Amino acid sequence: MRKYFLTCAIALLATGNVNATTGEGQLQISATISRTNTVSCDPLNFGTIYIKNGEYGTVTVTGPDMYTASDSVIKVVGATHGSCSAFNTDLPIENIMIAGDNGNIVTFKDASGNAVADAALTFLPTPPAVEVTGELNIYDTTPSGAYQTTATILIVQ
């Protein structure tokens, strides 16, 4: 029995802690910081839109008191483009954007948070400002009502 005890004790002493390394590497960490300036904007207003019941429609505001509309839109009253002041309007158009995940698309929602329309915005540098135009897509299920939304406009210098 003693020889088995001695054999086990020698075996235990011979084994040591084994730490296995499963991987090793380096992580590169970086940041890009872009300074933005505060701009003030006059609203983009698609106006009061009279559209056939149960039909999808679009209204595109193209400039001051100028718009086009799909056939389902009967009349538009009071549509006006937006305008934002900028420090440097000689910037490339890709330097003007909306802060968010949907590119230059904003969504209109009802009181319950359901999407009822969306608008794709377009920016046009016209020194000393940036004109904001866009196309409003009205869903065929959009109920009558007044809807508004806001967006943060970034002009990256």
DSSP file with accessible surface (Angstrom, degrees, kcal/mol):
  #  RESIDUE AA STRUCTURE BP1 BP2  ACC     N-H-->O    O-->H-N    N-H-->O    O-->H-N    TCO  KAPPA ALPHA  PHI   PSI    X-CA   Y-CA   Z-CA
    1    1 A M     >        0   0  184      0, 0.0     4,-2.1     0, 0.0     5,-0.1   0.000 360.0 360.0 360.0 -35.5    0.0    0.0    0.0
    2    2 A R  H  >  +     0   0  216      1,-0.2     4,-2.5     2,-0.2     5,-0.2   0.857 360.0  52.8 -63.8 -38.6    2.9    2.2    0.8
    3    3 A K  H  > S+     0   0  145      2,-0.2     4,-2.2     1,-0.2    -1,-0.2   0.867 109.0  49.9 -67.9 -33.0    4.4    1.8   -2.7
    4    4 A Y  H  > S+     0   0  155      2,-0.2     4,-2.5     1,-0.2    -1,-0.2   0.906 111.5  49.0 -68.6 -39.3    1.0    2.9   -4.3
    5    5 A F  H  X S+     0   0  152     -4,-2.1     4,-2.4     2,-0.2    -2,-0.2   0.930 112.5  47.7 -62.5 -44.5    0.9    5.9   -2.0
    6    6 A L  H  X S+     0   0  104     -4,-2.5     4,-2.3     2,-0.2    -2,-0.2   0.912 111.5  50.4 -64.4 -40.4    4.4    6.8   -2.9
    7    7 A T  H  X S+     0   0   88     -4,-2.2     4,-2.3     2,-0.2    -1,-0.2   0.921 111.9  47.5 -64.9 -43.3    3.7    6.4   -6.6
    8    8 A C  H  X S+     0   0   78     -4,-2.5     4,-2.4     2,-0.2    -2,-0.2   0.905 111.2  51.1 -66.0 -39.9    0.6    8.6   -6.4
    9    9 A A  H  X S+     0   0   32     -4,-2.4     4,-2.1     2,-0.2    -2,-0.2   0.923 111.3  47.1 -65.1 -41.4    2.5   11.3   -4.5
   10   10 A I  H  X S+     0   0  105     -4,-2.3     4,-1.9     1,-0.2    -2,-0.2   0.917 111.8  51.7 -66.4 -39.3    5.3   11.4   -7.0
   11   11 A A  H  X S+     0   0   55     -4,-2.3     4,-1.2     1,-0.2    -2,-0.2   0.907 110.4  48.0 -64.8 -40.7    2.8   11.5   -9.9
   12   12 A L  H  < S+     0   0  127     -4,-2.4    -1,-0.2     1,-0.2    -2,-0.2   0.890 112.1  49.0 -67.7 -38.2    1.0   14.4   -8.3
   13   13 A L  H  < S+     0   0  151     -4,-2.1    -1,-0.2     1,-0.2    -2,-0.2   0.832 107.4  56.1 -69.6 -29.3    4.2   16.3   -7.6
   14   14 A A  H  < S+     0   0   84     -4,-1.9     2,-0.4    -5,-0.2    -1,-0.2   0.769  95.5  76.7 -74.7 -26.6    5.3   15.7  -11.2
   15   15 A T     <  -     0   0   98     -4,-1.2     2,-0.2    -3,-0.2     3,-0.0  -0.671  64.7-177.1 -86.4 140.0    2.2   17.3  -12.6
   16   16 A G        -     0   0   59     -2,-0.4     2,-0.3     1,-0.0    -2,-0.1  -0.673  39.2 -68.4-121.9 179.8    2.0   21.1  -12.5
   17   17 A N        -     0   0  161     -2,-0.2     2,-0.6     2,-0.0    -1,-0.0  -0.575  46.0-157.2 -71.1 133.1   -0.5   23.7  -13.5
   18   18 A V        -     0   0  132     -2,-0.3     2,-0.6     2,-0.0    -1,-0.0  -0.960   7.5-170.5-116.0 117.9   -1.0   23.9  -17.2
   19   19 A N        -     0   0  151     -2,-0.6     2,-0.4     2,-0.0    -2,-0.0  -0.944  11.7-152.5-108.3 117.7   -2.4   27.1  -18.6
   20   20 A A        -     0   0   87     -2,-0.6     2,-0.6     2,-0.0    -2,-0.0  -0.717   5.0-144.5 -92.6 133.7   -3.4   26.9  -22.2
   21   21 A T        -     0   0  115     -2,-0.4     3,-0.1     1,-0.1    -2,-0.0  -0.876  16.0-177.1 -94.6 120.4   -3.3   30.0  -24.4
   22   22 A T        -     0   0  149     -2,-0.6     2,-0.3     1,-0.3    -1,-0.1   0.612  62.6 -15.4 -95.6 -15.2   -6.2   29.9  -26.9
   23   23 A G        -     0   0   57      2,-0.0     2,-0.3     0, 0.0    -1,-0.3  -0.914  51.3-166.5-179.4 155.7   -5.5   33.1  -28.8
   24   24 A E        +     0   0  185     -2,-0.3     2,-0.3    -3,-0.1    -3,-0.0  -0.991  24.3 133.5-151.7 142.4   -3.5   36.3  -28.7
   25   25 A G        -     0   0   69     -2,-0.3     2,-0.4     2,-0.0    -2,-0.0  -0.983  43.9-101.2-172.3-179.9   -3.8   39.4  -30.8
   26   26 A Q        -     0   0  199     -2,-0.3     2,-0.5     2,-0.0    -2,-0.0  -0.946  21.5-145.2-122.6 142.5   -3.9   43.1  -30.8
   27   27 A L        -     0   0  148     -2,-0.4     2,-0.4     2,-0.0    -2,-0.0  -0.919  11.9-144.7-106.9 125.0   -6.9   45.4  -31.1
   28   28 A Q        -     0   0  174     -2,-0.5     2,-0.4     2,-0.0    -2,-0.0  -0.763  16.4-165.4 -89.4 133.5   -6.5   48.7  -33.0
   29   29 A I        +     0   0  143     -2,-0.4     2,-0.3     2,-0.0    -2,-0.0  -0.975  16.4 158.2-123.0 130.5   -8.6   51.5  -31.6
   30   30 A S        -     0   0  102     -2,-0.4     2,-0.3     2,-0.0    -2,-0.0  -0.946  20.3-161.3-145.9 167.1   -9.2   54.7  -33.4
   31   31 A A        -     0   0   87     -2,-0.3     2,-0.5     2,-0.0    -2,-0.0  -0.989   8.0-153.5-149.5 143.5  -11.6   57.7  -33.6
   32   32 A T        -     0   0  134     -2,-0.3     2,-0.5     2,-0.0    -2,-0.0  -0.991  15.4-160.4-117.1 127.1  -12.4   60.3  -36.1
   33   33 A I        -     0   0  137     -2,-0.5     2,-0.5     2,-0.0    -2,-0.0  -0.934   6.2-171.5-113.5 125.1  -13.8   63.6  -34.8
   34   34 A S        -     0   0   76     -2,-0.5     2,-0.4   122,-0.0    -2,-0.0  -0.976  16.8-140.4-115.5 125.7  -15.7   66.0  -37.0
   35   35 A R        -     0   0  204     -2,-0.5   122,-1.0   122,-0.2     2,-0.3  -0.673  20.3-165.4 -83.3 135.5  -16.6   69.4  -35.7
   36   36 A T  B     -A  156   0A  70     -2,-0.4     2,-0.3   120,-0.2   120,-0.1  -0.837  10.0-136.9-117.7 160.2  -20.0   70.7  -36.7
   37   37 A N        -     0   0   63    118,-0.8   118,-0.4    -2,-0.3     2,-0.3  -0.862  25.5-107.3-113.9 151.0  -21.5   74.1  -36.5
   38   38 A T        -     0   0  132     -2,-0.3     2,-0.3   116,-0.1   116,-0.1  -0.591  39.1-172.5 -76.2 133.9  -24.9   75.1  -35.3
   39   39 A V        -     0   0   29     -2,-0.3     2,-0.4   114,-0.2   114,-0.1  -0.904  16.9-137.0-123.5 154.3  -27.2   76.2  -38.1
   40   40 A S        -     0   0   83     -2,-0.3    45,-2.6    45,-0.0     2,-0.4  -0.910  23.0-160.0-110.8 143.7  -30.7   77.6  -38.1
   41   41 A a  E     -B   84   0B  62     -2,-0.4    43,-0.3    43,-0.2     3,-0.0  -0.957  19.1-140.9-128.8 141.7  -33.3   76.4  -40.4
   42   42 A D  E     -B   83   0B 114     41,-3.3    41,-1.3    -2,-0.4    -2,-0.0  -0.776  50.3 -95.0 -87.6 143.6  -36.6   77.7  -41.9
   43   43 A P        -     0   0  102      0, 0.0     2,-0.6     0, 0.0    -1,-0.1  -0.217  20.4-130.6 -69.3 149.3  -39.0   74.7  -42.1
   44   44 A L        -     0   0   43     38,-0.1     2,-0.5    89,-0.1    37,-0.2  -0.868  31.5-168.3 -88.6 123.9  -39.7   72.6  -45.1
   45   45 A N  B     -H   80   0C  80     35,-2.6    35,-2.6    -2,-0.6     3,-0.1  -0.967  24.4-167.6-124.8 116.3  -43.5   72.5  -45.4
   46   46 A F        -     0   0   16     -2,-0.5    33,-0.3     1,-0.2    -1,-0.1   0.524  42.9-144.9 -77.8  -2.6  -45.2   70.1  -47.8
   47   47 A G        -     0   0   22     31,-0.4     2,-0.6    33,-0.1    31,-0.2  -0.211  39.4 -33.5  78.4-167.6  -48.4   72.1  -47.2
   48   48 A T  E     -I   77   0D  79     29,-2.9    29,-2.3    -3,-0.1     2,-0.5  -0.847  65.7-157.9 -91.8 123.4  -52.0   70.9  -47.0
   49   49 A I  E     -I   76   0D  40     -2,-0.6     2,-0.7    27,-0.2    27,-0.2  -0.909  10.9-159.3-112.8 123.5  -52.3   68.0  -49.3
   50   50 A Y  E     +I   75   0D 121     25,-3.0    24,-2.8    -2,-0.5    25,-1.4  -0.921  25.3 172.1-101.0 116.0  -55.7   66.9  -50.7
   51   51 A I  E     -I   73   0D  50     -2,-0.7    22,-0.2    22,-0.3     3,-0.1  -0.937  38.9 -95.8-129.7 147.3  -55.4   63.2  -51.8
   52   52 A K    >   -     0   0   95     20,-2.4     3,-1.6    -2,-0.3    20,-0.0  -0.347  54.2 -96.6 -61.5 138.1  -57.9   60.6  -53.0
   53   53 A N  T 3  S+     0   0  169      1,-0.3    -1,-0.1    -2,-0.0     3,-0.1  -0.299 103.7   8.6 -60.4 133.0  -59.1   58.4  -50.2
   54   54 A G  T 3  S+     0   0   50     86,-0.2     2,-0.3     1,-0.2    -1,-0.3   0.569 102.4 118.6  76.2  11.6  -57.2   55.1  -49.9
   55   55 A E    <   -     0   0   87     -3,-1.6    -1,-0.2    84,-0.1     2,-0.2  -0.854  62.9-124.0-115.4 148.1  -54.5   55.9  -52.4
   56   56 A Y        +     0   0  122     -2,-0.3     2,-0.3    -3,-0.1    16,-0.2  -0.553  40.0 171.9 -77.4 145.9  -50.8   56.2  -52.2
   57   57 A G  E     -C  138   0B   0     81,-2.1    81,-3.3    -2,-0.2     2,-0.4  -0.989  23.4-146.6-154.3 164.1  -49.4   59.6  -53.3
   58   58 A T  E     -C  137   0B  24     -2,-0.3    12,-2.3    79,-0.2     2,-0.4  -0.981   3.6-168.2-133.3 147.5  -46.3   61.8  -53.5
   59   59 A V  E     -CD 136  69B   0     77,-1.8    77,-3.3    -2,-0.4     2,-0.6  -0.995   9.2-163.6-130.8 127.2  -45.6   65.5  -53.3
   60   60 A T  E     -CD 135  68B  30      8,-3.0     8,-2.3    -2,-0.4     2,-0.6  -0.957   7.0-154.1-115.1 116.4  -42.2   66.8  -54.2
   61   61 A V  E     +CD 134  67B   0     73,-2.5    73,-1.4    -2,-0.6     6,-0.3  -0.810  18.5 173.3 -88.0 121.8  -41.3   70.3  -53.1
   62   62 A T  E     -     0   0B  66      4,-1.9     5,-0.2    -2,-0.6    -1,-0.1   0.522  55.9 -36.6-110.1  -9.4  -38.7   71.6  -55.6
   63   63 A G  E >  S- D   0  66B   6      3,-1.2     3,-1.9    69,-0.1    18,-0.3  -0.978  99.0 -15.9 174.6-167.5  -38.2   75.2  -54.6
   64   64 A P  T 3  S-     0   0   78      0, 0.0    16,-0.1     0, 0.0     3,-0.1  -0.385 131.1 -20.2 -61.9 116.7  -40.0   78.3  -53.3
   65   65 A D  T 3  S+     0   0  121     14,-0.3     2,-0.4    -2,-0.3    15,-0.1   0.776 113.1 122.0  54.9  29.7  -43.7   77.7  -53.8
   66   66 A M  E <   +D   63   0B 105     -3,-1.9    -4,-1.9     2,-0.0    -3,-1.2  -0.984  29.4 147.6-124.2 134.5  -42.9   75.0  -56.4
   67   67 A Y  E     -D   61   0B  96     -2,-0.4     2,-0.3    -6,-0.3    -6,-0.2  -0.980  30.9-147.2-155.4 162.2  -43.9   71.4  -56.2
   68   68 A T  E     -D   60   0B  81     -8,-2.3    -8,-3.0    -2,-0.3     2,-0.3  -0.922  20.6-167.2-127.3 157.5  -44.9   68.4  -58.3
   69   69 A A  E     -D   59   0B  43     -2,-0.3   -10,-0.2   -10,-0.2     7,-0.0  -0.983  22.9-105.7-145.6 156.1  -47.4   65.7  -57.2
   70   70 A S    >   -     0   0   34    -12,-2.3     3,-1.6    -2,-0.3   -13,-0.0  -0.256  44.5 -99.1 -74.4 167.9  -48.6   62.3  -58.2
   71   71 A D  T 3  S+     0   0  157      1,-0.3    -1,-0.1   -20,-0.0   -14,-0.1   0.758 120.3  63.0 -61.4 -26.6  -52.0   61.8  -60.0
   72   72 A S  T 3  S+     0   0    7    -16,-0.2   -20,-2.4   -21,-0.1     2,-0.6   0.668  85.2  88.5 -75.4 -13.4  -53.7   60.7  -56.7
   73   73 A V  E <   -I   51   0D  15     -3,-1.6   -22,-0.3   -22,-0.2     3,-0.1  -0.751  55.5-174.7 -88.4 122.6  -53.0   64.2  -55.2
   74   74 A I  E     -     0   0D 117    -24,-2.8     2,-0.3    -2,-0.6   -23,-0.2   0.892  64.2 -10.1 -83.6 -41.7  -55.8   66.6  -56.1
   75   75 A K  E     -I   50   0D 123    -25,-1.4   -25,-3.0     2,-0.0     2,-0.4  -0.994  50.6-155.7-159.5 148.8  -54.4   69.8  -54.7
   76   76 A V  E     -I   49   0D  10     -2,-0.3     2,-0.4   -27,-0.2   -27,-0.2  -1.000  13.9-169.8-129.7 131.7  -51.5   71.2  -52.6
   77   77 A V  E     +I   48   0D  67    -29,-2.3   -29,-2.9    -2,-0.4    -2,-0.0  -0.983  65.2   4.4-125.0 127.4  -51.7   74.5  -50.7
   78   78 A G  S    S+     0   0   48     -2,-0.4   -31,-0.4   -31,-0.2     2,-0.3   0.698  72.3 164.1  82.7  22.6  -48.8   76.3  -49.0
   79   79 A A        +     0   0    5    -33,-0.3     2,-0.3   -31,-0.1   -14,-0.3  -0.579   9.3 169.8 -75.0 129.7  -45.9   74.0  -49.9
   80   80 A T  B     -H   45   0C  49    -35,-2.6   -35,-2.6    -2,-0.3   -33,-0.1  -0.996  30.9-119.0-140.5 146.4  -42.5   75.8  -49.3
   81   81 A H        -     0   0   38     -2,-0.3    52,-0.2   -18,-0.3     2,-0.2  -0.341  30.7-118.9 -75.7 163.5  -38.9   74.6  -49.4
   82   82 A G  E     - E   0 132B   1     50,-2.9    50,-2.8   -38,-0.1     2,-0.3  -0.564  22.1-159.9 -97.7 167.5  -36.7   74.8  -46.3
   83   83 A S  E     -BE  42 131B  24    -41,-1.3   -41,-3.3    48,-0.3     2,-0.4  -0.980   3.2-165.3-150.8 134.7  -33.5   76.8  -45.9
   84   84 A a  E     -BE  41 130B   3     46,-2.8    46,-2.7    -2,-0.3   -43,-0.2  -0.975  21.4-125.7-123.0 138.4  -30.6   76.4  -43.5
   85   85 A S  E     - E   0 129B  52    -45,-2.6     2,-0.3    -2,-0.4    44,-0.2  -0.452  32.5-173.4 -74.3 152.0  -27.9   79.0  -42.8
   86   86 A A        -     0   0   20     42,-1.2     3,-0.3    -2,-0.1   -47,-0.1  -0.994  32.2-138.5-146.4 153.5  -24.4   77.6  -43.1
   87   87 A F  S    S+     0   0  140     -2,-0.3     2,-0.4     1,-0.3    -1,-0.1   0.859  99.5  19.1 -78.8 -37.4  -20.8   78.9  -42.4
   88   88 A N    >   +     0   0   57      1,-0.1     3,-0.6    67,-0.0    -1,-0.3  -0.863  58.8 174.0-139.2 101.3  -19.3   77.4  -45.6
   89   89 A T  T 3   +     0   0   16     -2,-0.4    -1,-0.1    -3,-0.3    40,-0.1   0.330  69.2  83.3 -92.7   8.7  -21.7   76.5  -48.4
   90   90 A D  T 3   +     0   0  136     36,-0.1    -1,-0.2     2,-0.0     3,-0.1   0.270  68.8 118.2 -88.1  12.6  -18.8   75.7  -50.8
   91   91 A L  S <  S-     0   0   23     -3,-0.6    66,-0.1     1,-0.1     5,-0.0  -0.409  78.2 -93.6 -75.5 153.8  -18.7   72.2  -49.2
   92   92 A P    >   -     0   0   62      0, 0.0     3,-2.3     0, 0.0     4,-0.2  -0.354  37.5-113.7 -61.9 149.0  -19.3   69.1  -51.2
   93   93 A I  G >  S+     0   0   79      1,-0.3     3,-1.9     2,-0.2    -2,-0.1   0.810 114.2  66.5 -58.6 -29.1  -23.0   68.0  -51.0
   94   94 A E  G 3  S+     0   0  136      1,-0.3    -1,-0.3     3,-0.0    62,-0.0   0.645  89.2  67.4 -70.8  -8.6  -22.0   64.8  -49.1
   95   95 A N  G <  S+     0   0   41     -3,-2.3    61,-2.7    60,-0.1     2,-0.5   0.475  89.1  74.7 -85.2  -3.2  -20.9   67.1  -46.2
   96   96 A I  E <   +J  155   0E   6     -3,-1.9     2,-0.3    59,-0.2    59,-0.2  -0.953  68.7 137.2-112.3 121.7  -24.6   68.1  -45.7
   97   97 A M  E     -J  154   0E  66     57,-2.7    57,-3.7    -2,-0.5     2,-0.4  -0.948  52.5-101.1-155.2 171.0  -26.6   65.3  -44.0
   98   98 A I  E     -J  153   0E  16     -2,-0.3     2,-0.6    55,-0.2    55,-0.2  -0.865  38.2-120.5-100.1 136.7  -29.2   64.3  -41.5
   99   99 A A  S    S+     0   0   48     53,-2.7    53,-0.4    -2,-0.4     2,-0.3  -0.650  74.0  70.3 -75.8 119.6  -28.0   62.8  -38.2
  100  100 A G  S    S-     0   0   56     -2,-0.6     3,-0.4    51,-0.1    -2,-0.1  -0.915  88.6 -84.7 156.9-178.6  -29.5   59.3  -38.0
  101  101 A D  S    S+     0   0  165     -2,-0.3     3,-0.1     1,-0.2    -1,-0.1   0.492 106.5  67.8 -96.1  -7.5  -29.5   55.8  -39.4
  102  102 A N  S >  S-     0   0  105      1,-0.4     3,-1.2     3,-0.2    -1,-0.2   0.045  93.4-128.1-104.8  26.6  -31.8   56.3  -42.4
  103  103 A G  T 3  S-     0   0   47     -3,-0.4    -1,-0.4     1,-0.2    -5,-0.1  -0.413  77.3 -20.4  65.2-134.1  -29.7   58.5  -44.6
  104  104 A N  T 3  S+     0   0   58     -2,-0.1    17,-3.1    -3,-0.1     2,-0.5  -0.034 110.3 111.3 -99.3  31.6  -31.7   61.5  -45.7
  105  105 A I  E <   -F  120   0B  78     -3,-1.2     2,-0.3    15,-0.2    15,-0.2  -0.912  45.1-169.9-109.5 131.2  -35.1   60.0  -45.0
  106  106 A V  E     -F  119   0B  18     13,-2.7    13,-2.6    -2,-0.5     2,-0.4  -0.876  12.7-139.9-115.0 152.6  -37.4   61.1  -42.2
  107  107 A T  E     -F  118   0B  40     -2,-0.3     2,-0.4    11,-0.2    11,-0.2  -0.934   2.1-146.2-117.7 135.6  -40.5   59.4  -41.0
  108  108 A F  E     -F  117   0B  26      9,-3.2     8,-2.9    -2,-0.4     9,-1.3  -0.836  23.2-168.6 -94.8 135.3  -43.8   60.9  -39.9
  109  109 A K  E     -F  115   0B 122     -2,-0.4    39,-0.3    39,-0.4     6,-0.2  -0.914  16.7-126.4-126.7 152.3  -45.6   59.1  -37.1
  110  110 A D    >   -     0   0   43      4,-2.5     3,-2.1    -2,-0.3    37,-0.0  -0.216  47.9 -83.9 -82.9-177.4  -49.1   59.3  -35.7
  111  111 A A  T 3  S+     0   0  115      1,-0.3    -1,-0.1     2,-0.1    -2,-0.0   0.768 130.6  54.7 -62.4 -24.3  -49.8   59.7  -31.9
  112  112 A S  T 3  S-     0   0  100      2,-0.1    -1,-0.3     1,-0.0    -3,-0.0   0.445 121.0-106.4 -87.3  -2.2  -49.4   55.9  -31.4
  113  113 A G  S <  S+     0   0   41     -3,-2.1     2,-0.3     1,-0.3    -2,-0.1   0.566  72.1 143.2  89.1   9.0  -45.9   55.9  -33.0
  114  114 A N        -     0   0   96      1,-0.1    -4,-2.5     2,-0.0    -1,-0.3  -0.660  56.8-112.3 -83.7 136.8  -47.0   54.3  -36.2
  115  115 A A  E     +F  109   0B  48     -2,-0.3    -6,-0.3    -6,-0.2     3,-0.1  -0.467  40.7 167.5 -67.3 130.7  -45.4   55.4  -39.4
  116  116 A V  E     -     0   0B   6     -8,-2.9    23,-1.3     1,-0.5     2,-0.3   0.521  63.9  -5.9-119.2 -17.0  -47.8   57.3  -41.7
  117  117 A A  E     -FG 108 138B   7     -9,-1.3    -9,-3.2    21,-0.2    -1,-0.5  -0.970  57.4-150.9-167.3 161.2  -45.5   58.9  -44.2
  118  118 A D  E     -FG 107 137B  33     19,-1.7    19,-3.5    -2,-0.3     2,-0.4  -0.972   6.1-152.6-140.3 158.9  -41.9   59.4  -45.0
  119  119 A A  E     -FG 106 136B   0    -13,-2.6   -13,-2.7    -2,-0.3     2,-0.6  -0.999   8.3-148.2-135.5 132.5  -39.9   62.0  -46.8
  120  120 A A  E     -FG 105 135B  37     15,-2.1    15,-2.1    -2,-0.4     2,-0.3  -0.903  26.8-148.8 -96.3 119.4  -36.6   61.8  -48.7
  121  121 A L  E     - G   0 134B  20    -17,-3.1     2,-0.4    -2,-0.6    13,-0.3  -0.643   9.7-160.2 -94.9 149.6  -34.8   65.2  -48.2
  122  122 A T  E     - G   0 133B  78     11,-3.1    11,-2.5    -2,-0.3     2,-0.4  -0.981   6.2-150.6-127.5 137.8  -32.4   66.8  -50.7
  123  123 A F  E     - G   0 132B  11     -2,-0.4     9,-0.2     9,-0.2   -27,-0.1  -0.917  10.8-175.5-113.3 135.9  -29.9   69.5  -49.9
  124  124 A L  E     - G   0 131B  99      7,-2.5     7,-2.9    -2,-0.4     2,-0.3  -0.944  22.9-135.3-131.9 109.0  -28.7   72.1  -52.4
  125  125 A P  E     + G   0 130B  35      0, 0.0     5,-0.2     0, 0.0   -32,-0.1  -0.501  31.4 167.0 -65.4 121.8  -26.0   74.6  -51.4
  126  126 A T  E >   - G   0 129B  45      3,-2.6     3,-2.5    -2,-0.3   -36,-0.1  -0.776  47.6 -90.7-135.4  87.9  -27.0   78.0  -52.5
  127  127 A P  T 3  S+     0   0   85      0, 0.0     3,-0.1     0, 0.0   -42,-0.0  -0.075 110.8  19.6 -47.4 135.4  -24.7   80.5  -50.7
  128  128 A P  T 3  S+     0   0  111      0, 0.0   -42,-1.2     0, 0.0     2,-0.2  -0.869 132.8  28.8 -95.6  26.3  -25.1   81.8  -48.1
  129  129 A A  E <   -EG  85 126B  14     -3,-2.5    -3,-2.6   -44,-0.2     2,-0.5  -0.746  69.6-118.3-133.5 179.8  -27.6   79.0  -47.3
  130  130 A V  E     -EG  84 125B   2    -46,-2.7   -46,-2.8    -5,-0.2     2,-0.3  -0.995  28.6-141.6-123.4 117.7  -28.5   75.4  -47.9
  131  131 A E  E     -EG  83 124B  38     -7,-2.9    -7,-2.5    -2,-0.5     2,-0.5  -0.613  11.5-152.8 -78.3 142.0  -31.9   74.9  -49.6
  132  132 A V  E     +EG  82 123B  11    -50,-2.8   -50,-2.9    -2,-0.3     2,-0.2  -0.974  23.5 160.5-120.2 119.0  -33.8   71.8  -48.4
  133  133 A T  E     + G   0 122B  24    -11,-2.5   -11,-3.1    -2,-0.5     2,-0.3  -0.737   9.9 166.2-123.1 177.2  -36.3   70.2  -50.7
  134  134 A G  E     -CG  61 121B   3    -73,-1.4   -73,-2.5   -13,-0.3     2,-0.5  -0.989  35.7-105.7-180.0 170.0  -37.8   66.7  -50.6
  135  135 A E  E     -CG  60 120B  79    -15,-2.1   -15,-2.1    -2,-0.3     2,-0.5  -0.971  27.6-152.8-117.0 121.2  -40.3   64.1  -51.7
  136  136 A L  E     -CG  59 119B  14    -77,-3.3   -77,-1.8    -2,-0.5     2,-0.6  -0.813   4.4-156.5 -94.2 126.9  -43.1   63.2  -49.3
  137  137 A N  E     -CG  58 118B  21    -19,-3.5   -19,-1.7    -2,-0.5     2,-0.6  -0.930   6.6-161.2-105.2 115.8  -44.5   59.6  -49.7
  138  138 A I  E     -CG  57 117B  18    -81,-3.3   -81,-2.1    -2,-0.6   -21,-0.2  -0.861  16.4-132.8-100.3 121.4  -48.1   59.3  -48.3
  139  139 A Y    >   -     0   0   58    -23,-1.3     3,-1.6    -2,-0.6   -84,-0.1  -0.332  17.1-119.4 -71.2 155.3  -49.1   55.8  -47.6
  140  140 A D  T 3  S+     0   0   91      1,-0.3   -86,-0.2   -86,-0.1    -1,-0.1   0.704 115.5  51.4 -68.8 -14.0  -52.5   54.5  -48.8
  141  141 A T  T 3  S+     0   0  109    -25,-0.1    -1,-0.3   -87,-0.1   -85,-0.1   0.387  78.1 124.4-101.3   2.8  -53.4   53.9  -45.1
  142  142 A T    <   -     0   0   32     -3,-1.6   -88,-0.2   -26,-0.2   -87,-0.1  -0.496  54.9-140.7 -69.0 120.9  -52.5   57.4  -43.8
  143  143 A P        -     0   0   71      0, 0.0    -4,-0.1     0, 0.0    -2,-0.1  -0.402  30.6 -86.5 -76.6 160.0  -55.5   58.9  -42.1
  144  144 A S  S    S+     0   0  130     -2,-0.1     2,-0.3     2,-0.0     0, 0.0  -0.346  77.8 106.8 -60.0 143.1  -56.3   62.6  -42.4
  145  145 A G  S    S-     0   0   57     -3,-0.1     2,-0.5     2,-0.1   -35,-0.0  -0.885  71.0 -83.0 161.9 168.7  -54.4   64.7  -39.9
  146  146 A A        -     0   0  106     -2,-0.3     2,-0.4   -98,-0.0   -98,-0.0  -0.887  47.3-177.2 -99.2 125.6  -51.6   67.2  -39.3
  147  147 A Y        +     0   0   69     -2,-0.5     2,-0.3   -37,-0.0   -37,-0.1  -0.948   7.3 170.5-125.6 144.4  -48.2   65.5  -39.0
  148  148 A Q        +     0   0  182     -2,-0.4   -39,-0.4   -39,-0.3     2,-0.3  -0.988   5.1 177.2-149.4 157.2  -44.8   66.9  -38.3
  149  149 A T        -     0   0   60     -2,-0.3     2,-0.3   -41,-0.1   -41,-0.1  -0.918  17.5-135.4-147.0 169.8  -41.3   65.6  -37.5
  150  150 A T        -     0   0  132     -2,-0.3     2,-0.3     2,-0.0    -2,-0.0  -0.916  12.3-167.6-129.4 159.2  -37.9   67.1  -36.9
  151  151 A A        -     0   0   42     -2,-0.3     2,-0.7   -45,-0.1   -51,-0.1  -0.992  24.6-122.3-143.8 147.2  -34.4   66.2  -38.1
  152  152 A T        -     0   0   91    -53,-0.4   -53,-2.7    -2,-0.3     2,-0.5  -0.832  27.9-151.7 -91.1 118.8  -30.9   67.3  -37.0
  153  153 A I  E     -J   98   0E  30     -2,-0.7     2,-0.5   -55,-0.2   -55,-0.2  -0.792   8.3-160.6 -92.7 129.1  -29.1   68.7  -40.0
  154  154 A L  E     -J   97   0E  44    -57,-3.7   -57,-2.7    -2,-0.5     2,-0.6  -0.950  12.3-173.0-111.6 131.3  -25.3   68.4  -40.0
  155  155 A I  E     -J   96   0E   3     -2,-0.5  -118,-0.8  -118,-0.4     2,-0.5  -0.944  18.3-157.5-118.7 102.4  -23.0   70.6  -42.1
  156  156 A V  B      A   36   0A  22    -61,-2.7  -120,-0.2    -2,-0.6    -2,-0.0  -0.722 360.0 360.0 -89.4 123.9  -19.6   69.1  -41.6
  157  157 A Q              0   0   93   -122,-1.0  -122,-0.2    -2,-0.5    -1,-0.0  -0.580 360.0 360.0 -93.0 360.0  -16.8   71.5  -42.4
